[in-house]
Amino acid sequence: MVQSLQLVTSRGQVVTGQIVPMEQRHFEDVEELWRPILIEANQPDAGWIWDYKLRQSQQQERYEAYSLDVDGFSQGLIFIETHWHRSQLPERSPLVYVEAISSAPWNRVDIEQPPWLKGIGRLLLLFSRQRSVELGYRGRVGLHSLPNVEGFYHSLGMPDYGPDPERDGLVYFEYGAIQS
């Protein structure tokens, strides 16, 4: 599964990106290019273990990992679970659960001004909604937010269901079903 899309750089140049299944080369991008910058910038996702997430996606069908690539380099990653999670809303419908989502450091407004590419996280979340539709879940997507990015999910209009005591108080966000 490969999905092509258009992105705009901070200089207004249109570039083509692709959302592709995560491979070893994407993990290497994280280790060699992303991690040193994330550590220096004291980002909460600096310690995420993407090689473990990659292995899970290769070994268990309920996990999927994707990269948003531009010119062969990973600009963002998303790791989703597609079978076991249910909505926290009363109907308890199945949904796609975002286990992890991350943008390359040079695409983050709090690290790079201006970021090279904007909208990486938004596009990856949109992709997760499309996967939800493909799986018959009608676009339902849920996630627990790191504290420093709750505003991002609010800016996307993703409903906030408050702190989840079962997840160390992380705020739970969930897109409901797409109305047809």
N, C-alpha and C positions, 0 to 999 in steps of 0.2 A: 504494500500500500504506500503510494507516494502521492503527496498533494502539493501542487505548485501554487505560489502566491506572490504577489507584488508587495515590496516594502519600499519605504523611502528613507534615505540616509539623512543625517543632519544637514547635509549640503543640498538637499533636494533631489538627489540622484535616485532614480528608480532602479531597484535591484530585484532579481528574481530569487525567491527562497523556495525551499522544499521541506515539507515535513516528511521525514523518513523514519523507518524503524531504527532505533539506536543500535550502534555497532561498537566494537572495540575502539575504533578510531575516535569516536565521540568521547568515550571515557578518557582517552589519551589527551584530547583537547582540554578536558576539564583539569586533568592532573598537571599538564605542562603549561597551559596558558591561563586558565581561570583561577585555580586554587591559590597560587602565590598572591594574586591581586586581592582575592576575597579575604585571605588571611590578613593581609596588610590593612585592608579597609574594615576589618573586624565585622564581617558579614556573618549572620547567624547560620547560613548554609555552607560556610567554608569547610565544615567537617563532614558534609554528607558523603556517603559511600556509594558513589554512582556505579562502581564495578559490581557491587552486590545487587543493585537494582537491575543492572543489565543482565546479570546471571539469572535473577528471578524471572525476568521477562522471557528469557530463553528456555527456562526449565518448567515454568508453570503457566498454563494457558490463561489463567485469570489475571495475570499481570502483563502490561504492555508498556514499553518505553520508546519514546520518540525524540528525535532531534529536529529542530528547525535549522536547516543549513543554508548558508549563503556562501557561494564560491568554495564549497567543499569544507567549510569550517562551521562548527556548531555555534549557533547564536543563542540557543535556548534549549532546554530539556524538560520533558514532562514524563512522569511515571504514574500510571493509573492502574487501579484495580477494577475489574469489570464484572465480577460475579457475586461477591459475598456481601457487599455493602447495601444497605437499605436507607431510604429517606428517613430523616429524623422527624418528618412531618407525620401526622396521624395515619396517612394511608400506607406508610412503610413500604413504598414501591422501590423496586431495584433502581440503582443509579450507578453511574461511573464515579468512582471516588478518586480524587487527585491525591496521591500519596506524597508527591513532590513535584515542584515546578520551579524552574530557575532560569534566569537570563544571564548571559555572559556579562562579566563586569563592565565592559565598555558600552553596554546597552542599558546601564542603570543610572538613573538621574542622580542618585545619591553618591555615585562614584565618578561619573564622567559628565561634564557639562560642555556642550550638549552631548547626550548619548549618541553613539554612532547610528543605531537603529532604535526607533520607538515602536512600541506595540507588540513586542515579542511575547510577553506574558498574556496579553489580550488574545493574540492569535492562537497561542497554545490552549487557552481555555475554550476558545471557540471550537478548536479542533476536538477537545474533549466532549463538547456538546454534540458535535457531529457524530462522534463515535457512539455516544449515548443513543442518538436517533437510530444509527445503524444497528445497534443491539436491541432495539425495540423498547428503550427506556424513555422515549419521548423527550430527550434533551436534558433529563435530570442529571445534575452533577453536584457533588458535595465535596467539601474540603475543610480542614482546620487550618487557620491562618497563623503564621508567625506574627508576633505582636507588631513588628515594624512594618508590615505590609497590609494590615487591615484596611487602611485608607485606600489602597489600590483596589481591593475587592468592592469597597463601598463605591468608588468612582465608576466601576463597571455596572453598578446597579444590582449586584449580587446580594440577595437577602441575607441579613445577619440574624442568626438565631441565638446569639449570646455565647458566653463562656460555657464550655463543656467541662464539668467537674471530672469526668472520666478521662479527659485528655489534658490534664494539668492546667485547666482553665483556658485553653486555646479557644478562640472564638470560632464557632461553626458557621459556615456559609453554605447555602444551597440554592442552586437554580432549580426551580420547579419545572414541571412539564411544559413544553412549548404548546401553546394553544393553537389548534388547527382550525 
